[in-house]
Amino acid sequence: MTTTAASSSHHLSPAFPGRAPWGTASKLRAWQQGAMEKYLQEQPRDFLAVATPGAGKTTFALTLASWLLHHHVVQQVTVVAPTEHLKKQWAEAAARIGIKLDPEYSAGPLSKEYDGVAVTYAGVGVRPMLHRNRSEQRKTLVILDEIHHAGDSKSWGEACLEAFEPATRRLALTGTPFRSDTNPIPFVTYEEGQDGIRRSAADYTYGYGSALADGVVRPVIFLSYSGNMRWRTKAGDEIAARLGEPMTKDAISQAWRTALDPRGDWMPSVLRAADQRLTEVRKAIPDAGALVIASDQESARAYAKLIREITGSGATLVLSDDVGASKRIDEFSQSTDRWMVAVRMVSEGVDVPRLAVGVYATTISTPLFFAQAVGRFVRSRRRGETASVFLPTVPDLLGFANEMERERDHVLDKPKKDGGEEDPYAESEKEMDEANREQDEDTGEQDMLPFEALESDAVFDRVMYNGAEFGMQAHPGSEEEQDYLGIPGLLEPDQVQLLLQKRQAKQIAHSRKKPDTEADLLEMPAERRPVVSHKELMELRRQLNTMVGAYVHQSGKPHGVIHTELRRVCGGPPSAEATAGQLRQRIAKVQEWATRMK
């Protein structure tokens, strides 16, 4: 069944059939009930449920497990989770509804007091035959949590296929059913579209947009910060750039890393703003917490030190996926402490419902990681709670923020190179290779480029909400920035939109009264100040290639000669590295040449 057809039950009333009151789990939410009914009606061996982070996948899966155990469809349950912390969290959640899972299981017979085990994908990868034998000996339900992880490495995927091929039933869960690679995910059905590309097909989908309409998740306000960056390359060149300006991918990566350097002024300014936002949110949500997602342990420790200097209180530091880290997360979840700093592991599946403010302080730029990271802040406990996530002004991140409600599938095939938008370069083998690299998602290789961050500052840039952008640039600590940081933490989604519109109108009116000498920032509403996205750059390159192709026929010169001449006349690097302005200049120049020849 296709995703579109399967999602028809999204539109059930939030009250159908008696959806859980806030703070209880005795009844199912509408989507959980809809997914249950679809499963029980079809009784499939494999079922893929895609539900936005924070919607309650665990409750759905365990309710279904309880039904299958009670009706003797299965005799035992195996939960496979991405991390040690999550497998313990699954065991605790299962115990609350009477299913006993052993999260410490490693080998041998399982104690009769348990109904099954909770293990990690890595654990299955080490001993697939152990789990295959268990699946063969007794009728087993396997719950594969965040199933996309089974595609993380070839060995994990093969191990899952080996271990759970004999299972009686397999339930796959994910909040983000897409990956940045084309590794097939075990037990997931792929359907070929009219374009010949195979995409994952979910049996039931409950997206962020539906969950937001139902009040199951919080609306997210993204606050973006720009600023001036300066760094030194390996060659010794000093480069200065404004975060968010069109530049090459390498330069974006280095400007981004410069912003996140704890020794500059950007991170302290953003952490200070995020802490002010947290104070405002706590007026309505007294136990609200904040989380910094860091790239590495050294940065995380430095951010925790900055938070202590800014707030006078320490932050919970979570550096790795070990027993101590799991305990610290649990303690933070139960406390009313303000701040936690973590390296990546809290980006997925870890349930700390009181997190309401986030700082995205990592250079990972895949849509999967971004969606999982934002998912830590969207779990709603009562209607009206809002989430706030602070971001650097980086085109990829702004694009992800504006596409929060877009539902995506895992694409198994790369689009065919047919001269279309996906492969607009044909002038030389070298430029084509550069183009292909430019199209790929960030693999983290850019982070390896040697450079030295020299200095940075922060500028409040814009607010993104529900696909729209608000605000004008302003200094940290200014009245304009405070207006946005002071948005109440308890608002309905439509109230958020209205309030942001009012704040922007006030800011524009206020800026018009300033003398020109004080207007030292790019005081222009966000919608009139677009950052050129990767997609827009691709479109400009496609336009250039089309114009060059037409001129080839007109002039009789080869592609490569024309591109070389354009670079000589207009200046700048090869097309794959050129800025939007350079590409437009070349397009205009080709048009000028073509007009002269007519």
C-alpha positions as CSV (number, residue, x, y, z in Angstrom):
1,M,0.0,0.0,0.0
2,T,1.3,3.4,-0.9
3,T,2.1,6.1,1.7
4,T,-0.7,8.3,0.4
5,A,-3.3,5.7,0.7
6,A,-2.1,4.6,4.1
7,S,-2.2,8.1,5.5
8,S,-6.0,8.5,5.0
9,S,-6.6,7.8,8.6
10,H,-4.5,10.9,9.6
11,H,-7.7,12.9,9.4
12,L,-9.6,11.1,12.2
13,S,-10.8,13.6,14.8
14,P,-8.2,14.0,17.6
15,A,-11.0,12.8,19.9
16,F,-11.5,9.5,18.0
17,P,-11.8,7.0,19.7
18,G,-11.4,8.8,23.0
19,R,-7.8,9.9,22.5
20,A,-5.6,10.0,25.6
21,P,-6.1,12.9,27.9
22,W,-2.8,14.9,28.3
23,G,-0.3,13.2,30.5
24,T,-1.9,9.7,30.4
25,A,-1.3,6.7,28.2
26,S,-4.3,4.6,29.2
27,K,-6.0,5.3,25.8
28,L,-4.6,5.5,22.3
29,R,-4.3,8.7,20.3
30,A,-6.2,8.8,17.1
31,W,-3.3,7.9,14.9
32,Q,-2.2,5.1,17.2
33,Q,-5.8,3.7,17.1
34,G,-5.9,4.1,13.3
35,A,-2.6,2.3,12.8
36,M,-3.8,-0.5,15.2
37,E,-7.0,-1.0,13.2
38,K,-5.1,-1.1,9.9
39,Y,-2.7,-3.7,11.3
40,L,-5.4,-5.9,12.9
41,Q,-7.4,-5.8,9.8
42,E,-4.6,-6.9,7.5
43,Q,-2.5,-8.9,9.9
44,P,0.7,-8.5,7.8
45,R,4.0,-10.1,8.6
46,D,5.9,-6.8,8.0
47,F,4.5,-3.4,8.9
48,L,6.3,-0.1,8.6
49,A,4.9,2.7,10.7
50,V,6.3,6.2,10.1
51,A,5.3,8.7,12.8
52,T,6.9,12.1,13.5
53,P,9.3,12.2,16.5
54,G,7.3,12.8,19.7
55,A,4.1,11.3,18.4
56,G,4.2,8.2,20.5
57,K,5.6,5.3,18.4
58,T,6.6,3.4,21.5
59,T,3.1,3.4,22.9
60,F,1.7,2.2,19.6
61,A,4.3,-0.6,19.3
62,L,3.9,-1.9,22.8
63,T,0.1,-1.8,22.6
64,L,0.3,-3.9,19.5
65,A,2.9,-6.3,21.1
66,S,0.5,-6.7,24.1
67,W,-2.4,-7.6,21.7
68,L,-0.2,-10.1,19.8
69,L,1.0,-11.8,23.0
70,H,-2.5,-11.9,24.5
71,H,-3.9,-13.5,21.4
72,H,-1.0,-16.0,21.1
73,V,0.0,-14.8,17.7
74,V,3.5,-14.5,19.1
75,Q,5.2,-15.9,22.2
76,Q,8.0,-13.5,22.8
77,V,9.1,-10.0,21.8
78,T,12.5,-8.7,20.6
79,V,13.1,-4.9,20.5
80,V,16.1,-3.7,18.5
81,A,17.0,-0.1,19.3
82,P,19.8,2.2,18.1
83,T,21.5,2.8,21.5
84,E,22.1,1.3,24.9
85,H,20.1,4.1,26.5
86,L,17.1,3.5,24.2
87,K,17.0,-0.3,24.8
88,K,16.7,0.4,28.6
89,Q,14.1,3.0,27.9
90,W,12.1,0.5,25.9
91,A,12.3,-2.1,28.7
92,E,11.1,0.5,31.2
93,A,8.2,1.5,28.9
94,A,7.2,-2.1,28.3
95,A,7.2,-2.9,32.1
96,R,4.6,-0.2,32.6
97,I,2.1,-2.1,30.5
98,G,3.0,-5.5,31.8
99,I,5.6,-6.7,29.2
100,K,8.9,-7.7,30.8
101,L,11.9,-7.2,28.5
102,D,15.5,-8.0,29.5
103,P,17.7,-5.1,28.5
104,E,20.9,-6.8,29.7
105,Y,20.5,-10.0,27.6
106,S,23.7,-11.2,25.9
107,A,23.5,-14.9,25.3
108,G,22.0,-18.2,26.5
109,P,18.5,-19.1,27.6
110,L,16.2,-16.2,28.7
111,S,14.8,-16.3,32.2
112,K,11.2,-17.4,32.3
113,E,10.2,-14.2,34.0
114,Y,10.8,-12.2,30.8
115,D,8.6,-11.9,27.7
116,G,11.5,-11.0,25.5
117,V,14.7,-8.9,25.2
118,A,15.8,-5.4,24.2
119,V,19.0,-5.2,22.2
120,T,20.9,-2.8,20.0
121,Y,21.6,-3.0,16.3
122,A,25.3,-3.2,17.1
123,G,24.5,-6.2,19.4
124,V,22.6,-8.0,16.6
125,G,25.5,-7.2,14.3
126,V,27.9,-9.1,16.6
127,R,25.7,-12.2,17.1
128,P,23.0,-12.5,14.4
129,M,22.8,-16.3,14.7
130,L,22.0,-16.1,18.4
131,H,18.9,-14.0,17.6
132,R,18.0,-16.2,14.6
133,N,17.9,-19.2,16.9
134,R,15.7,-17.4,19.3
135,S,13.4,-16.3,16.5
136,E,13.2,-19.9,15.2
137,Q,12.5,-21.5,18.6
138,R,9.5,-19.5,19.6
139,K,7.0,-17.3,17.6
140,T,8.6,-13.9,17.8
141,L,7.5,-10.3,17.2
142,V,10.5,-8.1,16.3
143,I,10.2,-4.4,16.9
144,L,12.8,-2.6,14.9
145,D,13.0,0.9,16.4
146,E,14.3,3.7,14.0
147,I,14.7,1.0,11.3
148,H,16.8,3.3,9.1
149,H,19.7,2.4,11.4
150,A,19.7,-1.1,9.9
151,G,21.1,0.6,6.8
152,D,23.9,2.3,8.7
153,S,26.4,-0.3,7.6
154,K,26.3,-3.3,5.4
155,S,27.0,-5.6,8.3
156,W,24.1,-4.3,10.4
157,G,21.6,-4.7,7.5
158,E,22.8,-8.2,6.7
159,A,22.8,-9.2,10.4
160,C,19.2,-8.0,10.8
161,L,18.1,-10.0,7.7
162,E,20.0,-13.0,9.0
163,A,18.7,-12.8,12.6
164,F,15.0,-11.9,12.0
165,E,14.2,-13.5,8.6
166,P,12.4,-16.4,10.6
167,A,10.4,-14.0,12.8
168,T,6.6,-14.5,12.9
169,R,5.9,-10.7,12.8
170,R,8.1,-7.7,12.2
171,L,7.1,-4.1,13.1
172,A,9.4,-1.4,11.8
173,L,9.2,2.1,13.3
174,T,10.8,5.4,12.3
175,G,10.3,9.1,12.6
176,T,12.6,9.7,9.5
177,P,12.2,7.0,6.9
178,F,14.9,8.6,4.7
179,R,18.6,8.3,4.5
180,S,21.2,10.3,2.7
181,D,22.6,7.1,1.0
182,T,21.1,4.3,-1.0
183,N,21.7,1.4,1.4
184,P,18.5,-0.7,1.4
185,I,16.8,-1.0,4.7
186,P,15.8,-4.6,5.7
187,F,12.1,-5.6,5.8
188,V,11.1,-2.3,4.1
189,T,9.1,-2.4,0.9
190,Y,10.2,-0.2,-2.0
191,E,7.9,0.8,-4.8
192,E,9.0,2.1,-8.2
193,G,7.5,5.5,-9.2
194,Q,6.8,6.7,-12.7
195,D,10.3,8.2,-12.8
196,G,11.8,4.7,-12.3
197,I,13.1,5.5,-8.8
198,R,12.3,3.2,-6.0
199,R,11.1,4.8,-2.7
200,S,10.2,3.3,0.6
201,A,6.5,2.6,1.1
202,A,5.0,3.0,4.6
203,D,2.0,1.1,5.8
204,Y,0.9,3.9,8.0
205,T,2.2,7.5,8.1
206,Y,1.6,10.2,10.7
207,G,3.6,13.3,9.7
208,Y,4.5,16.4,11.7
209,G,1.8,18.5,10.0
210,S,-0.9,16.0,11.1
211,A,0.5,15.8,14.6
212,L,0.7,19.6,14.9
213,A,-3.0,19.9,13.8
214,D,-3.9,17.3,16.4
215,G,-2.0,19.0,19.2
216,V,0.2,16.0,19.6
217,V,3.5,17.9,19.0
218,R,4.6,21.5,19.7
219,P,5.0,24.1,17.0
220,V,8.6,25.0,16.5
221,I,10.0,28.5,16.2
222,F,13.4,28.6,14.6
223,L,15.7,31.6,15.5
224,S,18.5,32.0,13.1
225,Y,21.7,33.9,13.8
226,S,24.2,35.3,11.2
227,G,27.4,37.2,11.8
228,N,30.9,38.0,10.5
229,M,33.4,35.2,10.5
230,R,37.1,35.3,10.0
231,W,39.4,32.2,9.6
232,R,42.8,31.2,8.3
233,T,43.2,28.4,5.7
234,K,45.9,25.8,5.6
235,A,47.7,27.9,2.9
236,G,47.8,30.8,5.4
237,D,45.2,32.9,3.7
238,E,42.8,34.9,6.0
239,I,39.2,34.8,4.8
240,A,36.3,36.9,6.1
241,A,32.7,36.2,5.3
242,R,29.2,36.8,6.6
243,L,27.4,33.6,7.7
244,G,24.6,33.1,5.3
245,E,26.1,34.8,2.2
246,P,26.3,32.7,-0.9
247,M,29.7,31.0,-1.0
248,T,31.3,27.7,-1.9
249,K,30.5,24.6,0.1
250,D,34.0,24.5,1.6
251,A,33.7,28.2,2.6
252,I,30.2,27.6,4.1
253,S,31.6,24.7,6.1
254,Q,34.5,26.7,7.5
255,A,32.4,29.8,8.2
256,W,29.9,27.5,10.1
257,R,32.7,25.9,12.1
258,T,34.1,29.3,12.9
259,A,30.7,30.3,14.3
260,L,30.6,27.2,16.5
261,D,34.1,27.8,17.9
262,P,33.6,28.4,21.6
263,R,36.5,30.9,21.6
264,G,34.7,33.4,19.4
265,D,31.8,35.7,20.2
266,W,29.1,33.9,18.2
267,M,28.4,30.9,20.5
268,P,28.4,33.0,23.7
269,S,25.9,35.4,22.1
270,V,23.6,32.7,20.9
271,L,23.8,30.8,24.2
272,R,22.9,34.0,26.1
273,A,20.0,34.6,23.8
274,A,18.8,31.0,24.1
275,D,19.0,31.3,27.9
276,Q,16.9,34.4,27.8
277,R,14.4,32.5,25.7
278,L,14.4,29.7,28.2
279,T,13.6,32.1,31.0
280,E,10.6,33.4,29.0
281,V,9.4,29.9,28.3
282,R,9.7,28.9,31.9
283,K,7.2,31.6,32.9
284,A,4.5,29.3,31.3
285,I,6.4,25.9,31.5
286,P,8.2,26.1,34.9
287,D,10.3,22.9,34.3
288,A,11.3,23.7,30.7
289,G,14.8,22.6,29.8
290,A,17.3,23.5,27.1
291,L,19.7,21.3,25.1
292,V,22.9,22.2,23.1
293,I,23.7,19.5,20.5
294,A,27.5,19.7,20.0
295,S,29.8,18.2,17.4
296,D,32.4,16.7,19.7
297,Q,33.4,16.3,23.3
298,E,35.9,19.1,23.4
299,S,33.3,21.6,22.1
300,A,30.6,20.2,24.5
301,R,32.9,20.8,27.5
302,A,33.6,24.4,26.3
303,Y,29.9,25.1,25.8
304,A,29.1,23.8,29.3
305,K,31.7,26.2,30.7
306,L,30.2,29.1,28.7
307,I,26.7,28.2,30.1
308,R,28.1,28.3,33.7
309,E,29.7,31.7,33.0
310,I,26.4,33.1,31.5
311,T,23.9,31.6,33.9
312,G,25.9,31.0,37.1
313,S,24.8,27.3,37.1
314,G,26.3,24.2,35.6
315,A,24.9,22.2,32.7
316,T,24.4,18.4,32.6
317,L,27.1,17.1,30.3
318,V,26.5,13.9,28.2
319,L,29.5,12.9,26.2
320,S,29.0,9.3,25.2
321,D,26.5,6.4,25.0
322,D,27.5,4.6,28.2
323,V,25.8,3.7,31.4
324,G,26.8,7.0,33.1
325,A,25.4,9.0,30.2
326,S,22.1,7.2,30.3
327,K,21.8,7.9,34.1
328,R,22.6,11.6,33.6
329,I,19.9,11.9,30.9
330,D,17.4,10.3,33.2
331,E,18.4,12.5,36.1
332,F,18.1,15.6,33.9
333,S,14.7,14.5,32.6
334,Q,13.4,14.2,36.2
335,S,14.9,17.4,37.5
336,T,14.1,21.1,36.8
337,D,17.7,22.0,35.8
338,R,17.9,24.4,33.0
339,W,20.7,23.2,30.6
340,M,22.1,20.0,29.1
341,V,24.9,19.7,26.6
342,A,25.3,16.5,24.6
343,V,27.3,15.1,21.7
344,R,24.9,13.8,19.1
345,M,23.4,10.9,21.2
346,V,20.4,12.9,22.4
347,S,19.5,13.7,18.8
348,E,17.4,10.6,18.4
349,G,14.8,8.7,20.4
350,V,15.8,9.9,23.9
351,D,12.7,11.0,25.7
352,V,13.1,14.2,27.7
353,P,9.6,15.8,27.2
354,R,10.5,19.0,29.1
355,L,13.1,20.0,26.5
356,A,11.7,23.2,24.9
357,V,14.7,25.2,23.8
358,G,17.5,23.9,21.6
359,V,20.8,25.1,20.2
360,Y,21.9,23.3,17.0
361,A,25.7,23.6,17.5
362,T,26.9,20.8,15.2
363,T,28.0,20.9,11.5
364,I,26.0,17.8,10.6
365,S,23.8,18.8,7.7
366,T,21.8,15.8,6.6
367,P,17.9,16.1,6.7
368,L,17.7,12.9,8.8
369,F,19.9,14.2,11.6
370,F,18.3,17.6,11.6
371,A,14.8,16.1,11.8
372,Q,15.8,13.8,14.6
373,A,17.5,16.6,16.5
374,V,14.4,18.9,16.2
375,G,12.3,15.9,17.3
376,R,13.8,16.2,20.8
377,F,11.9,19.4,21.4
378,V,8.5,18.8,19.8
379,R,6.9,16.4,22.3
380,S,3.9,18.2,23.7
381,R,2.6,17.6,27.2
382,R,-0.2,20.1,27.1
383,R,-1.8,22.2,24.4
384,G,-0.1,25.5,23.7
385,E,3.5,24.6,24.5
386,T,6.0,26.0,21.9
387,A,9.5,24.8,21.1
388,S,12.4,27.2,20.1
389,V,15.5,26.0,18.2
390,F,18.5,28.3,17.6
391,L,20.4,27.8,14.3
392,P,23.3,29.3,12.5
393,T,22.2,31.0,9.2
394,V,23.3,28.2,6.9
395,P,21.3,27.5,3.7
396,D,20.9,23.8,4.3
397,L,19.6,24.3,7.8
398,L,17.2,27.1,6.8
399,G,15.9,24.8,4.1
400,F,15.3,21.9,6.5
401,A,13.6,24.3,9.0
402,N,11.2,25.6,6.3
403,E,10.3,22.0,5.2
404,M,9.4,20.7,8.7
405,E,6.0,19.5,7.5
406,R,7.3,17.8,4.4
407,E,7.0,14.0,4.5
408,R,9.9,12.2,2.8
409,D,10.6,8.6,1.9
410,H,13.9,6.7,1.6
411,V,15.0,6.8,-2.0
412,L,16.8,3.7,-3.1
413,D,18.0,4.8,-6.5
414,K,20.0,7.9,-7.4
415,P,18.3,9.9,-10.2
416,K,19.6,8.9,-13.6
417,K,22.0,11.3,-15.2
418,D,20.1,12.4,-18.2
419,G,21.3,16.0,-18.7
420,G,18.5,17.3,-16.4
421,E,18.9,19.3,-13.2
422,E,20.7,16.5,-11.4
423,D,23.7,16.6,-13.7
424,P,23.9,20.0,-15.5
425,Y,27.6,19.8,-16.4
426,A,28.9,18.3,-19.6
427,E,31.7,20.6,-20.6
428,S,34.5,18.5,-19.1
429,E,35.0,15.4,-17.0
430,K,36.7,17.5,-14.2
431,E,33.8,19.9,-13.9
432,M,31.3,17.1,-14.0
433,D,33.0,15.4,-11.0
434,E,32.9,18.7,-9.1
435,A,29.2,19.0,-9.9
436,N,28.5,15.6,-8.6
437,R,30.4,16.2,-5.4
438,E,28.5,19.5,-5.1
439,Q,25.1,17.7,-5.3
440,D,25.9,15.2,-2.6
441,E,24.7,15.7,0.9
442,D,27.3,16.8,3.5
443,T,29.3,13.6,4.4
444,G,31.3,15.3,7.1
445,E,34.4,15.4,4.8
446,Q,34.3,19.2,4.8
447,D,34.9,19.1,8.5
448,M,38.3,17.6,7.9
449,L,39.6,20.6,5.9
450,P,42.4,22.1,8.0
451,F,41.7,25.7,9.0
452,E,42.0,28.0,12.1
453,A,39.0,30.0,13.4
454,L,40.1,33.5,14.2
455,E,37.1,35.5,15.3
456,S,33.3,35.6,15.0
457,D,30.4,37.7,16.1
458,A,26.6,37.1,16.1
459,V,23.7,39.0,14.5
460,F,20.1,38.1,15.1
461,D,18.9,37.2,11.6
462,R,15.4,36.0,11.3
463,V,12.6,33.8,12.8
464,M,11.2,30.9,10.8
465,Y,7.8,29.4,11.6
466,N,5.4,27.3,9.6
467,G,7.3,27.8,6.4
468,A,7.3,31.6,6.7
469,E,10.1,34.0,7.7
470,F,9.9,37.0,10.0
471,G,12.2,39.7,11.3
472,M,15.1,41.9,10.3
473,Q,18.7,41.7,11.4
474,A,19.5,43.2,14.8
475,H,22.4,43.3,17.3
476,P,22.3,40.8,20.2
477,G,20.9,42.5,23.2
478,S,18.9,45.0,21.1
479,E,15.3,45.8,21.7
480,E,14.4,44.2,18.4
481,E,16.0,40.9,19.3
482,Q,14.4,41.0,22.8
483,D,11.0,41.3,21.1
484,Y,11.4,37.9,19.5
485,L,13.1,36.2,22.5
486,G,10.2,37.4,24.6
487,I,7.4,35.6,22.7
488,P,5.3,33.7,25.3
489,G,6.0,30.0,25.7
490,L,2.4,29.0,25.8
491,L,0.6,29.8,22.5
492,E,-1.7,28.1,20.0
493,P,-0.1,27.7,16.5
494,D,-2.2,30.4,14.9
495,Q,-1.3,32.8,17.8
496,V,2.4,32.3,17.1
497,Q,2.0,33.3,13.5
498,L,-0.1,36.4,14.4
499,L,2.4,37.5,17.1
500,L,5.4,37.1,14.8
501,Q,3.7,39.3,12.2
502,K,3.0,42.0,14.8
503,R,6.6,41.8,16.0
504,Q,7.9,42.2,12.4
505,A,5.6,45.2,11.7
506,K,6.8,46.9,14.9
507,Q,10.4,46.3,14.0
508,I,10.0,47.7,10.5
509,A,8.2,50.8,11.8
510,H,10.9,51.3,14.4
511,S,13.8,51.0,11.9
512,R,12.3,53.6,9.6
513,K,12.6,56.2,12.4
514,K,16.3,55.6,12.8
515,P,18.8,58.0,11.2
516,D,20.8,56.4,8.3
517,T,24.0,56.5,10.4
518,E,22.5,54.0,12.9
519,A,21.2,51.6,10.2
520,D,24.5,49.7,10.1
521,L,22.8,46.3,9.6
522,L,21.0,44.8,6.7
523,E,17.6,46.0,7.9
524,M,15.4,44.2,5.5
525,P,12.5,41.8,6.2
526,A,13.6,38.2,5.9
527,E,11.4,37.4,3.0
528,R,13.2,40.2,1.0
529,R,16.6,38.9,2.2
530,P,16.7,35.4,0.9
531,V,19.7,33.2,1.4
532,V,20.6,31.4,-1.8
533,S,19.9,27.7,-1.2
534,H,21.8,24.8,-2.7
535,K,18.8,24.1,-4.9
536,E,18.7,27.6,-6.2
537,L,22.5,27.4,-7.0
538,M,21.8,24.2,-8.9
539,E,19.1,26.0,-10.9
540,L,21.4,28.8,-11.8
541,R,24.0,26.3,-12.9
542,R,21.4,24.5,-15.0
543,Q,20.4,27.8,-16.6
544,L,24.1,28.6,-17.4
545,N,24.6,25.1,-18.9
546,T,21.5,25.6,-21.0
547,M,22.7,29.0,-22.3
548,V,26.1,27.6,-23.0
549,G,24.6,24.6,-24.8
550,A,22.6,27.0,-27.1
551,Y,25.6,29.1,-27.7
552,V,27.6,26.0,-28.7
553,H,25.3,25.4,-31.6
554,Q,25.4,29.1,-32.5
555,S,29.2,29.6,-32.3
556,G,30.5,26.1,-33.2
557,K,32.8,26.3,-30.2
558,P,33.0,23.4,-27.6
559,H,31.4,23.6,-24.2
560,G,34.8,23.7,-22.4
561,V,36.1,26.6,-24.5
562,I,33.0,28.7,-23.8
563,H,33.2,28.0,-20.0
564,T,36.9,28.9,-20.0
565,E,36.3,32.1,-21.8
566,L,33.4,33.0,-19.4
567,R,35.8,32.5,-16.5
568,R,38.5,34.6,-18.1
569,V,36.1,37.5,-18.9
570,C,33.9,37.4,-15.7
571,G,36.5,36.0,-13.2
572,G,35.8,33.4,-10.5
573,P,36.2,29.7,-10.0
574,P,34.6,26.8,-12.0
575,S,30.9,26.6,-12.1
576,A,30.7,24.1,-9.3
577,E,32.3,26.6,-6.9
578,A,30.9,29.9,-8.3
579,T,28.6,32.1,-6.2
580,A,25.1,33.0,-7.3
581,G,26.3,36.4,-8.4
582,Q,29.1,35.0,-10.5
583,L,26.7,32.5,-12.2
584,R,24.2,35.3,-13.0
585,Q,27.0,37.4,-14.4
586,R,28.1,34.5,-16.7
587,I,24.5,33.9,-17.8
588,A,24.2,37.6,-18.7
589,K,27.5,37.5,-20.6
590,V,26.5,34.4,-22.7
591,Q,23.2,36.1,-23.5
592,E,25.2,39.2,-24.6
593,W,27.4,37.1,-26.9
594,A,24.5,35.3,-28.4
595,T,22.6,38.5,-29.1
596,R,25.6,39.9,-30.9
597,M,25.8,36.9,-33.3
598,K,22.1,37.2,-34.4
